[in-house]
Amino acid sequence: MTQRPALLALTLGATLCLGLLTACGKQDAATTPGAQAPSLAAAQDPAALAKAAEDKRVAALPKADAATPVDAYRAIDSGNQLMYLFYAVSGMPPDMEQIAERLSQDYRATNDSFKRQDILKVLAPRVQSEIAAAGGHRYVIWEADNDVVDHYDFERKRFPVKPPFWKGESNFYYNDNAFYKISFNGDERVRGIPVADEAAARAIEDKVGKYGALRLRVYAFVQDADLNSKTLRSQPVKLELLDKQGKVLATTAL
């Protein structure tokens, strides 16, 4: 696990129900012209059934508009931003006591029920305003530096993105409020970052696996929210591979 000053990445196990980027909309095999009916073994395989159900769910989610300008993307640098966006996207009523625990030192410092209620009354309008504003900013940017790329693939001329990342099994969160996270709805298109130029590839390869040498900037559209894990799921739109000084070394639009 690699930690930046604010951002951590938590790679979950195979039990996590997730998604790291958009899945292309798929038609049911039963309704696709010329498609073969699934085998009996596939139809009885719990993993295959779960994947089919997840693919169908993701295909029905709202999608990013490719024409959205870059300046419409909002940089995420705080877990509180994720918290407000989580409630905006999920439509769930905000848990004010839980939110106050994360926003107010005074709330955390007292057990006086009346004082806590007074703090909640002051916080509530601000929180509602932040949630409303967050709902209008579902195009987001964040950075990950937890060793997400592997060594150069000469056959495909790309740097492979490690499976937990492109499968959506890595959740990203910030130290100020680690309770809320962001990730992807799994997307095969994120399996690699193309770099055809040899000189550029050599420069990147020299940094692969070195602590803090590379980070990935993600442009994404937040599609939905996992209520159980408090994780926002998104569709990746663009990836940029940066060095530790912030110089863009490679980029790919999805």
N, C-alpha and C positions, 0 to 999 in steps of 0.2 A: 504494500500500500504506500503510495507516494502522497505527501502532503505539501501543498502550497501554503502561503501565509493564510489564505482564507479558505481554500477549497480542498476538500478531501474526496477520495473516490472509494466507495465501498463496493467490492465485488461480491455479489451474492452467489449462493450455491444454486444447484439445479432445481431446488424447490421454489425459487422465486418466480412469480408469475409476472412477466414483464413484457417490455418491448423497447428497443432503442431507436428505431426510426420508422419511417412510413413503410408499410407494405403496399406493393402495387395492388390495386383492386383485383380480386380474383373471382371468377365465376364458379359456382358450384359445378362439380364434375357432372352431376346429373342433368344440368341445364345447359352445359357447354356443348355446342354442336361438334360431333365427332369424338368427344371425349369418352374414354373407356370407363366403365363402372368400376369403382374400387373393389379390390379383392376382398374376400371374406375375412382374411387375416388382417388386412388393413382396417376394415370396418370394426374389428373387435379389439384392435390395439389401443389401449387407453391413451398412450402418448400421441398416436396419430389422430385420434379423435380430439384430443385437447388442442393440438396444433391447428387442426382444421377449424375448430371453433374460434381460436384466437385469430387466425387469418381472416375469418369472416367478420369478426368484431372490428379488427383494425381497418378492413376495407370499407366499413360503413362510417368511419370517423371523418370529420371535416379535414380537408386537405389544404396545404399551403398554396397560395397563389404565386406562381413563378414570377409574375410581373411586379411583385412587391419590392419597392426600392430598398437598398441597404440601409438608408437612414431611418427606415421604419422599424428596424430591429432595435430592441432595447437590451443594453448590456446588463447582465445579472452579476452582482458582486456581493449579494447578501442573502442569507437564508430567510430574512423577513420578506424580501421580494417574492421568494418562492412561496412563502406562507400566504401572502395576499393573493397571489395568482392561483394557488391551489383552491382557495375558497371561491374565487371568481369562476374558475373553469368547472369545478365540481358542482357548484350550485348549492353546496351544503351550507347550513347556517353556521356562522363562525362560533367556535368554542371559546367564548370570551375569557373564561378562567384560564384555560390552557394558553391562550394568546397573551394574557396579562403576565403569566409566569415567564414568558420569553421577552416581553417588552419592558416591564417595569421592575426596577430594583426595589422600589418602595413596596410593591405588591409582594415580592418574594420575601421581603424583610419582616413582614408583619403577619401575625396570625389573628389579628383583630378583625372579626367578621364585618364590622361596620366600616372600618378603614378600607378593607378590601372592596366592599360594595361602592364606596365613594370613588375609589380608583377606577373601578370598572365603568362607572357612570361617565367619568372623564374620558376614558379610553375609547368607549364604544363609538362615538361619532367619528373619531379619527380612523379607527379600524374600518368602519363601513365605507368611509371615503376612499381609503387606500385600496380596498377590495374592488370598489366600483371602477377606480382608475386602472387597476391591474387588468381588469377584463378587456380593456381596449388595447392591451399590449401583449398579444399572444405570440408575436414574432420576437424571438429572444436570441441573445448571444451569451455563451459562457465558454470557459476554457477548462481543459482537463490536462493534467500532466502526470498521470499515474502509469507511465510506461505503456501507452496504448498502441504503439506501432512495433512491428517486428522487423527483422532484417530483410534487406532488399530481395525481391523476387525477380530474378533475371528473366525468367520465361515470360512473365506478364508485365515486366517493367513497371513495378509498383512496390510500394511499401505496404505489406499486409497490416490491416488493423486487427488487433487481437480479438478473438471471439467474444469474450465477455462484454466488450464495448459494442461491437456491431450487432450482437444479439440482444442488447438491452439488458444485460445482466450486471452492468456497472451503474450504480446510482451515485449521483454527485451531490454534495451538500457543502454548506459553509459553516465555519466555526461559530459564528454569532447565533445561529439557529439551525442546528443539525437535524432537527426533527422533521423538516420538510426537505424533499430531495427532487432531483430532476433526472430523467433518463430518456430512453427512446422506445418506440415501438419497433421491434427488430426489423432490420432492413439489409438485404443482401448487397445492396449498392454501396454499402459502407465498408465492404470487406477489404478495400485497398485504396491507397492514394497514388494515382499515376504520376510517375516521374520518368520521362523518357530520356531527358538530357543526362549524359553520363557524369559530367562534372557536378551537376546539382545533386545527383543520386549519391555520388561519393561523399559530398559534403554532409548530406543527411545521414548516410550510413555510419559515418564516424561518430555520430551523436547517439545512435540507437542504443538503448540500454544504459546510458549514462544518466545519473541522477540529475534531474532538473534541466537537462540539455535540450529537451524537446517538449513542446506542449501543443495541444490540439485545440484550435478555436472552432466552436460549433455554432453555426447559424441554423435555427430550427423554429418550427411552428408548433406550439403546444396544442396537442389534440385532445387529451383527456387526463383524468387524474385517477390514480389507484387509491381508493379510500382506506384500504387496510394499511398500506405502507406509507401513506402521505407522500406519494411520489407522482410528480407530473410526468406524463408520457408525451413524447414529441416526435415530429417528423423532421429529419435532417434535410436541410436545403443546400448547405454549402459547408465544406470543411477546409480549414487552413492549417497547415503544419508550420509552426513557428519555432525559432530558436529562443534561448532564454532572454535575449535582448528584445524580443518581440518582432524580429524580422521574419517576414513570410517566406518560407522556403519552398512550399508547394501548396497548391490549392486545387480543389475539385468541386464542381457544381453537380448536384445530384438530380 
